[in-house]
Each structure stands twice: as structure tokens, then as C-alpha cells.
Amino acid sequence: MDVKTDFLIIGSGVAGLTFALKVAELGSVALVTKKGLWDSNTTQAQGGIASVFDQLDSFDLHIRDTLAAGDGLCNRDVAEMVVKNGPARIRDLINLGVQFNIKKKTQPNDKSLNLDLGREGGHSHKRIVHAQDMTGMEIAKVLVDHVNNHDRIAVFEDHIAIDLITISKRMKRRLITTTHEDYCCGAYVLDRNTNQVKTFCAQITLLATGGAGKVYLYTSNPDIATGDGISMAYRAGATVANLEFVQFHPTCLYHADAKNFLISEALRGEGGVLIDSAGNPFMHQYDPQKDLACRDIVARAIDTELKKSGDDSVFLDISHKDSEFVKTRFPNLYEKCLTFGFDMTAEPLPVVPAAHYMCGGVATDMFGRTDLNRLYVTGETACTGLHGANRLASNSLIEALVYANKAAVQAAKDIQTIDESSIPDPPPWDDVGTTDSDEHIMVAHNWDEIRRCMWNYVGIVRSDKRLERAKRRIEIIQKEIHQYYWDFRVSSDLVELRNIATVAELIIKCARHRKESRGLHYNIAYPNRDDQRWQKDTIIRRPFVG
């Protein structure tokens, strides 16, 4: 065994880092991240964190907005828990040293937080706590610094998890599939620098690997977002849910060199207007909230406008606002757009939708626990019930913070009930009979084909015919990957390819199952919402093969 620890955390976004700092007071922690600690979806978060601090706002209003965005599928108990715990978790960050934007104090002795709150689509009040337009980066900077300076946290950068290790209580051995009686005791992890597979054994394992935007051709996500946690949990036997609900962010910058560059929703919150190539606003045709409508509505509206016009993009215009205000409120966006030749204070920005956030994931309870014992999941990897069919803007970071805290509290209780001596040592990784690959073209070709297939057939607007085509293509690719995986030694590229293929398969399964249109899932064959038959979660669990 290479590493033995009390807590194994896979992923270094806000959820994983927060959980690590909290459980490190209870025991040893191994934090595995497939690139550096800085490489996560968290660092890409521009807008901020939704939470109630304004006197004119209330928990009830935030809950109402969350439920409305979720289009009938949110778990109200979860929404109440997250919203009501939000302010305390933001205070935690402030106490750690995170510096959010504040208003100018009106009185010298004013000791209130006095946070400068923004507004985004779907929110009825200003409640977006932010650090300029780089909120995620500011949070990550502070959390990473605390993690690096904690003597109980061992960080393993450039390590990518391959599979979870599960043990049957009855058979005391590692299994390919699991039953509800099984438990997780760690993971096999590939060291990307040495190409050696290590065995990590842990009493509690947390998956916080982020989302799966790279399953689509166009995405706002960084290259690391390949659905690793969802895929590993599903293969290990954990339940996944609601993966048909993929949120497409309406406004990514349309430019050949602007890979993954998101134009924050906060821009529309501050008065930005979506216009067509002739300069005409169009969102009034689609929703009474116009440019502040929820993301699913705005993304479909842009998709419809582009199909009608044949244009490559629509435009987001905030040039009518005071230029100094724009530069001060959005310094990072302003400077970045300048590098691509756009002055947002003087001209509209070309934008298109792109895959952004997974509202589904590994099903958890209100403490982040899965139905596989000793396995927790938090952040975008999880399906907690908060987002329903569509995530309300800036609810993701607050969900990650609240659930990381809840999971840490529960894990502290659970670990006390575990008899470490009763956990058998898992077998070492077995690559006997495999050889080094000489067919890298297979990985590259299938990677590209999956992403194009998902974009063309399982995108913003779907149909039964498109979903059936996607299903057939993914089945063929899956067979090729399976054969390749067992014949050759694992590599980082192969692990990620296997994972995006698994997530693609699960998204397609969920989308084919839901015979209605709701939230982020729109099927032209079933254009209406059907509460009588489909106001329920889509649940998938890998069949047990005894």
C-alpha cells in the first residue's frame, strides 16, 4: 500500500479544500488533484456567491428564487438548509482572510460586514457576494494557502484517480460492482509524472472533482472538467441522478483564441443587454425578466436567435453604462476582453452559449453521503437536490461551502464508528498482461467524436431522433475504449477519455428517459412540462452483477 490516511479527498476546488481544512483537525488527510491545487472550476468563478445579507432581502425570497429556477424539481428542505446556512459559511471565509467587495462605510465605527452585493439572472434582490469579478480566484487563493500550511494535509498534485476501491462486508475483497452493503476504502491513483499507479487507503473518501463540461465541444470549463468523480462513483455502484440537466451558460466570448472565456452573468445584472447583429434587443420576446431571466431561458433564446438569423453569435452590450463604473466593477473582464480586441466600454461583445454546469451528479443526502458507505460527494460532482432542473446563478459556491461543512461534521461522527483494524488491505493495482500503448490516435479521435456528438445531438435543444443517434455512437465508442483500457497500461488521457464516455452515456440515458421539457432539458418532441408524470428525479444505478 502506497498511502494510508484517515481522509482521502479527490479534487481541489472550494468543496475539497474546505472539507480538507475542517477534517484535518480530526486526523490525517491526503488531498489528490490531477493538476495543481489551483486547477479547478472554482478559480474560474467570476460572479460570486449568492447569500442573504441585504435588509430588504430574506431567506424566503432566496428560497423562492431557487425553487423557481429549479422548475419544480428542487428539494425544498435542501434549499432551505443551504440558504439559511449561507451567511455563516461566508463569514467563515472572511475569518480565513477572503476579501470580498464592501461598500464605503457610512460611519467610522460601522462594524457590519457592509458587503457590496450584486444581482444576477433569476434573483429578485441583490445578494451576490463578490470579489471584483474574480470571486473564485480570491477564495481559492486563501484556501490553498491554508491547505499548504497545514501539517496534517498531504497534497498530491499531478495525480489522477482511476477508480474507487470498494470492499464487500461479506466477501472482504475488492469488487467490480457493489451492493448496498459495500463500502469505499480509497482509490487507485495514477501519478502522472512517473506513470505509476498508487493505492490510497482511507477510512473516509470524498469526491469533489468538479463538473464534466469537457464532454461537450464548447464549454466554459477548464480542461480538467472531465466528469471523473461522477464516472468513478457510478462504476463503484453509487446512485447518480438528473444528468439530463446540463446548464449551458448563455454568454461565452465568441473569438477563435478565447478558449473557455466566460462573460459573467453579473454583466447583465449590472445592466448589460443582449442584442442581435442589427443591434436589436430580443430577450423581451422570451421572458418578462428580459436579460435577467434564468440561464436555461436565455441560452435557448440565443440558440433560437442564431438558428433564425444564421449568425455566428449574438452580442452583449454594456457600453451604455459609465465606462469608469464598468472598468471598476469588471476589471478582469475588461482587461481580458482588450487582449482579444474588444473594448466592452465602447462596443458590444460577441457571445454564444457553452456547456457550463452539471445540475445532476452523484446522489447524496443532506450530509453529502452517498449510498456507498464511507463515500461522500460534494460540489458540482454531487446531486444534492438544491438545483433541480436548473441552477440559480451563483448558488453553486454556496452549495459547495455548506455541504463541505455538513459533510465534515458528519464524517467526524462516522469515522469514530470505524474499526480501522477491520479494514483489509486492498490488493495492489494489477496491470499484468498489459503493454504500453502505441495507438494514441484512438484516444484523440474518440475524445473528439464524443464531444462533437454530444454538442450536436444532446445540446441545448434535443429530439428523440438525435438522442437515439447519440446513444448508438456512444455505445460503439464505449466498446472500443473498454477493449483498449484492458489491453494497455493506463495513462492520464485514457482515464479522462473513459470518464467522459461514461458521463456522455449517463447524460444520454437520463435525457432519453425524461419525456417532457423542463428546465435545462428541452426536447422538441415533448415541448411542455408534465408534472403529473415527470415531477421526479431521474435515478440511475449500475446493475449489480453477482
C-alpha positions, 0 to 999 in steps of 0.5 A: 500500500502506497498511502494510508490516511484517515481522509482521502479527498479527490479534487481541489476546488472550494468543496475539497479544500474546505472539507480538507481544512475542517477534517484535518483537525480530526486526523490525517488527510491526503488531498489528490488533484490531477493538476495543481491545487489551483486547477479547478472550476472554482478559480474560474468563478467570476460572479460570486456567491449568492447569500442573504445579507441585504435588509430588504432581502430574506431567506424566503425570497432566496428560497423562492428564487431557487425553487423557481429556477429549479422548475419544480424539481428542487428539494425544498428542505435542501434549499432551505438548509443551504440558504439559511446556512449561507451567511455563516459559511461566508463569514467563515471565509472572511475569518480565513482572510477572503476579501470580498467587495464592501461598500464605503462605510457610512460611519467610522465605527460601522462594524457590519460586514457592509458587503457590496452585493450584486444581482444576477439572472433569476434573483429578485434582490441583490445578494451576490457576494463578490470579489471584483469579478474574480470571486473564485480566484480570491477564495481559492487563493486563501484556501490553498494557502491554508491547505499548504500550511497545514501539517496534517494535509498531504497534497498530491498534485499531478495525480489522477484517480482511476477508480474507487476501491470498494470492499464487500462486508461479506466477501472482504475483497475488492469488487467490480460492482457493489451492493448496498452493503459495500463500502469505499476504502480509497482509490487507485491513483495514477501519478502522472509524472512517473506513470505509476499507479498508487493505492490510497487507503482511507477510512473516509473518501470524498469526491469533489472533482468538479463538473464534466463540461469537457464532454461537450465541444464548447464549454466554459470549463477548464480542461480538467472538467472531465466528469471523473468523480461522477464516472468513478462513483457510478462504476463503484455502484453509487446512485447518480441522478438528473444528468439530463440537466446540463446548464449551458451558460448563455454568454461565452466570448465568441473569438477563435483564441478565447478558449473557455472565456466566460462573460459573467452573468453579473454583466447583465445584472449590472445592466448589460443587454443582449442584442442581435447583429442589427443591434436589436434587443430580443430577450423581451420576446422570451421572458418578462425578466428580459436579460435577467431571466434564468440561464436555461431561458436565455441560452435557448433564446440565443440558440433560437436567435442564431438558428433564425438569423444564421449568425455566428453569435449574438452580442452583449452590450454594456457600453451604455453604462459609465465606462469608469463604473464598468472598468471598476466593477469588471476589471478582469473582464475588461482587461481580458476582453482588450487582449482579444480586441474588444473594448466592452466600454465602447462596443458590444461583445460577441457571445454564444452559449457553452456547456457550463454546469452539471445540475445532476451528479452523484446522489447524496443526502443532506450530509453529502453521503452517498449510498456507498458507505464511507463515500461522500460527494460534494460540489458540482460532482454531487446531486444534492437536490438544491438545483433541480432542473436548473441552477440559480446563478451563483448558488453553486459556491454556496452549495459547495461551502455548506455541504463541505461543512455538513459533510465534515461534521458528519464524517467526524461522527462516522469515522469514530464508528470505524474499526480501522483494524477491520479494514483489509488491505486492498490488493495492489493495482494489477496491470499484468498482461498489459503493454504500453500503448502505441495507438494514441490516435484512438484516444484523440479521435474518440475524445473528439467524436464524443464531444462533437456528438454530444454538442450536436445531438444532446445540446441545448435543444434535443429530439428523440431522433438525435438522442437515439443517434447519440446513444448508438455512437456512444455505445460503439465508442464505449466498446472500443475504449473498454477493449483498449483500457484492458489491453494497455497500461493506463495513462492520464488521457485514457482515464479522462477519455473513459470518464467522459464516455461514461458521463456522455452515456449517463447524460444520454440515458437520463435525457432519453428517459425524461419525456417532457421539457423542463428546465435545462432539458428541452426536447422538441418532441415533448415541448411542455412540462408534465408534472403529473408524470415527470415531477421526479428525479431521474435515478440511475444505478449500475446493475449489480452483477453477482 
